[in-house]
């Protein structure tokens, strides 16, 4: 749960800065957020969460 909230905050921050720098328009941001929302309700959500968890756990071992 902590990892999910952290990733949501991270992706939200990236989206905010993309909107601020005008690299991404409001319409595109809406589509990206909608895609993420609907993707979370599909069967792909489990493998995506497992992959994100594996990446987060692998980061400390990169030394």
Wavefront OBJ file of the C-alpha trace (Angstrom):
o trace
v 0.000 0.000 0.000
v 2.802 2.421 0.848
v 4.492 1.746 -2.491
v 1.261 2.354 -4.402
v 0.618 5.670 -2.684
v 4.235 6.720 -3.264
v 4.066 5.850 -6.954
v 0.760 7.674 -7.332
v 2.312 10.743 -5.712
v 5.404 10.445 -7.934
v 3.395 10.068 -11.135
v 1.089 12.890 -10.074
v 4.086 15.141 -9.497
v 5.560 14.251 -12.893
v 2.192 14.935 -14.516
v 1.994 18.295 -12.726
v 5.429 19.338 -13.985
v 4.652 18.169 -17.526
v 1.527 20.306 -17.470
v 3.436 23.287 -16.051
v 6.180 23.056 -18.660
v 3.543 22.746 -21.365
v 5.100 19.478 -22.554
v 1.707 17.880 -22.049
v -1.611 19.573 -22.637
v -4.621 19.307 -20.323
v -6.448 17.026 -22.766
v -3.515 14.639 -22.972
v -3.170 14.650 -19.186
v -6.855 13.782 -18.850
v -6.461 10.910 -21.317
v -3.343 9.634 -19.495
v -5.074 9.781 -16.102
v -8.186 8.102 -17.505
v -6.083 5.381 -19.106
v -4.339 4.708 -15.794
v -7.637 4.641 -13.939
v -9.238 2.158 -16.313
v -6.038 0.096 -16.614
v -6.136 -0.398 -12.835
v -9.498 -2.139 -13.152
v -8.277 -4.681 -15.734
v -6.405 -7.929 -15.342
v -3.180 -6.081 -16.108
v -3.256 -4.327 -12.717
v -1.843 -7.320 -10.820
v 1.231 -7.863 -13.008
v 1.885 -4.111 -13.171
v 1.777 -3.863 -9.366
v 4.065 -6.896 -9.040
v 6.541 -5.407 -11.521
v 6.542 -2.036 -9.730
v 7.093 -3.777 -6.394
v 9.964 -5.827 -7.833
v 11.602 -2.680 -9.239
v 11.252 -0.838 -5.932
v 12.774 -3.785 -4.065
v 15.618 -4.067 -6.615
v 16.663 -0.400 -6.349
v 18.628 -0.800 -3.066
v 20.565 -3.723 -4.584
v 21.923 -1.619 -7.476
v 25.028 -0.513 -5.559
l 1 2 3 4 5 6 7 8 9 10 11 12 13 14 15 16 17 18 19 20 21 22 23 24 25 26 27 28 29 30 31 32 33 34 35 36 37 38 39 40 41 42 43 44 45 46 47 48 49 50 51 52 53 54 55 56 57 58 59 60 61 62 63
